[in-house]
Amino acid sequence: MALTRRALAAAALAAPALLAGRAIAAGRPVAVASLLGEDKPETKIWRRVTEKLNASAPGRFDLRVVPNAALGGEKEVAEGLRLGSVQASLFTISALSSWVPDGQLLDLPFLFRDRAHLKRVLAGPLGEELKRKYEAQGFVVLGFINYGARHLLAKEPLTTPASVKGKRIRVIQSPLHTELWSGLGAHPTPIPIPETYNALKTGVVDCMDLTKSAYVGFKLHEVVPYLIETGHIWAAGVVAVSASFWKGLSAEDKAAFAAAAMDGAGYFDELIIADEDTSMAKAKAEGGKVVQPEDRPGWEAGARKVWASFAPKLGGLEKIEAIASSA
């Protein structure tokens, strides 16, 4: 009988680590969940972290990376991290909003001008504040990452705010994302990312939003060939480990793991930029089309409604405006 995907994942976690075809001394097992395959930044970052740890803390860690969402989508992996069955993973800020609603501040549409603006904000007091709140919920954040801008993906060129009215759109399981699209007249439907391909193919939903890298990583260009370059949200994320795992480390091991993770976060951001170009070239070669949105003031007006709605929960409109206008 063929092994199921979950059984294969369990076998991968149980198997001893190998490096360059040679078994190495077993260190502390670290189950790492990745949503995508070996060719994508979501998995490459952990190969980089492994290399750094093999140099800085030889024999002390045994990272067992399980790719292709074999351990589940973000919500399932987040629960695993809180329970301690998964020790490390990447998460979008959106996926953790159930536990830390304050993180939704980073998801406000059209808040950040570019990736550099987002990075500067997270390097300041807001980043430290959010790290404390994540740790209180079982997620020790060792670095922030940027998945790139989110764009609208559809079976037809939905270029204006009015064109999404009545469409069934897949959304992240986040109140902010739901409100953004319902405010534009669409019908939001929360669906885990591993299930989106079939949902789009079978017509359960008509469209969704996602970053360029993940658009091709999940082969979504095959079922929603149009990418409307709205860039409405910069998809911030975190490199996180389980609080129970972290508490069990010595000060020396914490320092080594934190340094490797921070290096990995910078590496991830570099990879994403390059991967966006590679991904869109692949999408274009296979029938994908990039189109520009029309009526940008209309898109931004819809976003402003979300700002006003969420302001009382996120520190007030003055705080949001200050971030938007910050240097």
N, C-alpha and C positions, 0 to 999 in steps of 0.2 A: 504494500500500500504506500502511495506517495506521501511524503511528509507534508504537512500543512506549512504555510508560511510562518505561523507562530512556532511550530515545532522546530523548524529550521533556525529560527531566531534563538530559541532556547538552546539548541545544540551549539550555536555560535558562541553564546555566552558561557557555556560549560567547557568549551574546548580551550586548551592551553594556548597562550599567545605564541605567535611565531614571528620572527624577525629575519627577513632575508632567507627564509627556508630553514632557519636554525632555531630550535627551542631556546628560550632564555629563561633565566630563573624567575619563577612566578612571584610577582609582587602583589600588592593589594588589588583585588579585582575591581574594575571600574566599568560597569555596564553603561555604554553610551548609545543613545538613540539618535538616529539621523533620518530625516524624512526622505532624502533623495539618495542617488547612487554615488558611486566612487568618482564620477567625473564632475560632480557639482561641489560648489564651495561648502555646502552644508556638511559634507563628509570630509572633504579635503582639510578643513580646519582641524579635525580631530587627528588626522594623520600627522599634521604639523605639530600639534600639541604632544603627540606620542614621541615624535623625534626629539622635541625639546626636553621632555621628561627623561628620555633614555640617556640624554647627555647630562642633565642637571641632577637627576635623582635615579641613577641606574639601579634597576632591579627592585625599585620601591613601588612601582605602579604597573598594572597590567590592564591597559585600556582595551576593551572588547567592543568594537564599534559595530553596531547593527544598522545597516542602511536600508533605504527603500521603504521606510515607514513600517518595517516588519514588527515593531513594538507598538504600533498604533499611530494615530494622529496626535496633534499637539496636546489636546485635552487629556487623552489617555496617558501620554508620556508625562505630562505635568502631575497627574495623580500618582503615577509611578514614582516620580521624584519625591513627592511629599511623603509617600509611604516608604521610600528607601529601596524599592525594587529596581529602580533605575538611578544611577548615580550622577549622570551628566547629560546635558543636551543643550540645544539652542531653542529659543522660543521667540515668537513675535510678541511684542508688548500686548497686542490685541488678545492673544490667546490666554494671557494671564490676567485679563481684566476682571474675571470673576473673583479672583483673590485680592487683587490690588486695583480697585477702580480708579485710583488716582493716576495710574499709568495711562489712562485714556487721554490725558492731556497731550501726549505725544502723537496720538492718532487724530487729533482735530484736523479736519481737511483744510488745506491751503494755509496751514500755520507756518510751515518752514519754507524758506525760499529755495534752499538747496541742501545737499548733504553736508556741506561745511557748516551751515547755520545750525543744523541739528546736532552735529558733533560738538560744537562750541557750547551749546546749551547743556548737553549731557555731561560735559567736562566740569560744569559748575555745581552750585549748591543743589540744583534740582536733581542731578544724577545721584548725589550722595543721599538725598532725602528718599528717592525711590529705592535705592539699594537697601536701606534700612527697612522699608515697608515690605519689600520682597522677602527679605530674610525672616521677618516675623511670620511669614506664611509658608516657610519651609524651602524657599529658593535663595541660595546664596549666589548673588550676581557677581561674577568676576570680571565682567566687561560688557560694554554695550556694543552692538553691531548695527549695521545698516543694510537691510535687504534691497534697498533701492526704492524708487517711487512706485506706487500702485497705480495701475491704469485700468480702464474699463475694457473688458474682453467680451466680444459678442459674435453672433452669427451674421450680423448685418452692421453697417456703419451707424451706430447710435451716437451721433456727433453733437447733439444738442441736449440740454436738460429735459426738454419736452419729449424727446424721442425715447426716453427710458420709462415714461409713464405707462403703467399697466404691464410692464415686463416683470417676469419672475427672475429675481437675481439671487444668486448664491452669496451669502455673506458669512463672515467669521462670526462665531458665537459671541458677539459683543453688542451691548446696547447701543453704543455710539454708531457702529456700522449700520445697525438696523435702522436707527433714526435717520441717518444720512440719506439712505436710499428710499425709505418710506416717505421722507419729506419731499423727495423728487417725484413721488407718485408711483414708484416701483413696489413690487411685492417681495420683501426680503425673506429668504429661506435659509436658515442656518444648516450647513452641511459640512462635515469633516473634510479636510482637503483630500485625503486619499479616495474619497467617493465622488469628487466633483466631475471627473472625466465621464463616468457613466451617467451622472445626473444631467450633464449637458448633452450628451449623445442621445439619450432617450427622451429629452424634452421635459424632464422634471423642472429644470430651470432654463432660462433663455440666455443668461449672461452672468458675469461675475467680475470681480476686480482682483488683480494680482500684480506682482512684479514681473519684469521681463524675464529674469532668470528662471523663476519658478513656472512661468507660462510655458516655457519649452521643457523645463525639467519634468513637468507632469504631462507633457505631450498634449497640452490643451489646444495648441494651434491646430490640431487635427479636427477639433470639434467646434471651436470658436475662432475662426480664421482672422477676425478683425481685432486689432489692438488699437483702441482709441486713446491717444497719448494725453490723457487728462492729468496725470501726475498729481492726483488730488491728495494723496497721503504719502509721506515718507515712512516706510515700514521699518520702524526701529525694532530692535530685538536685543536679547541678552544671551550671554554665555553663562549658564547656571549649573550649579551642582546641588545635590541634596544636602539639606542642613544636617541630617543625621550622619551622612558620609563626612562632611566637613568637620563636624565636632570630634570625629574619631581620629583626625589627623594630628600629628605632632606639629609644633610651630615650624619646624624645618620643612616638613612635607607641605604644609599650607603655603609657605613662601614659594616653594618650587612649583607647585601646581598653579598658584595665582599668577606667577611670572609667565608660565607657559601659556595659560589661558589668555592673558593680556596680549602676548605676542600673537596668539592665534586670532584674536579679535581684529587686530590690525591687518593680519594676513587675509582674513575673511573679507574685509572691506575692499582690499585691493582685488581679490579674486572676483567679487561680485561685479565690479566695474568692467573687467575684462570679459566676464561670462555673459553680461548683458549683450555685448557686441556679438559674441559667438552665437548666443541663443537666437538673436533676432536675424542673423544671417541664415541660420538653419531654418527658422520659421518662414522667411521669405522664399528660400529655395523649395520649401514644401507647401507653398500656397498661402502662407500667411501674409496679411496686409497691415501696414501701419497707416493710420489716418489721423489727421489733426482734429481736435474738437472745435466746434463753433460756439459762439455766444459764451466766451469765457466769463464775462461778468455775470451771466445767469448761473453758471456753475458755482462761482464764488458766492453769489447771493444765497444759494442753497446751503453752502458751507457755513455762512454766517449765522444761519438759523440754528445750526448745531452748536456753534460757539455759545450763543445766547442761552440755549437750552441746558447745556452742560456746565456753564460757568458757575452756578451755585455749588456744584459738586466738586469743582476743580480749582477752587481758590478765588473765583471771581473773574469777571470780564477784564478788569484792570490787569490782573496777572497774565491773562491770555494775550491781551494787547501788547503788554510789555515784552513778552517772549517773541511775538510776531515782529516787533519793531527793533529788537535787540541787534547789535552789530555782530 
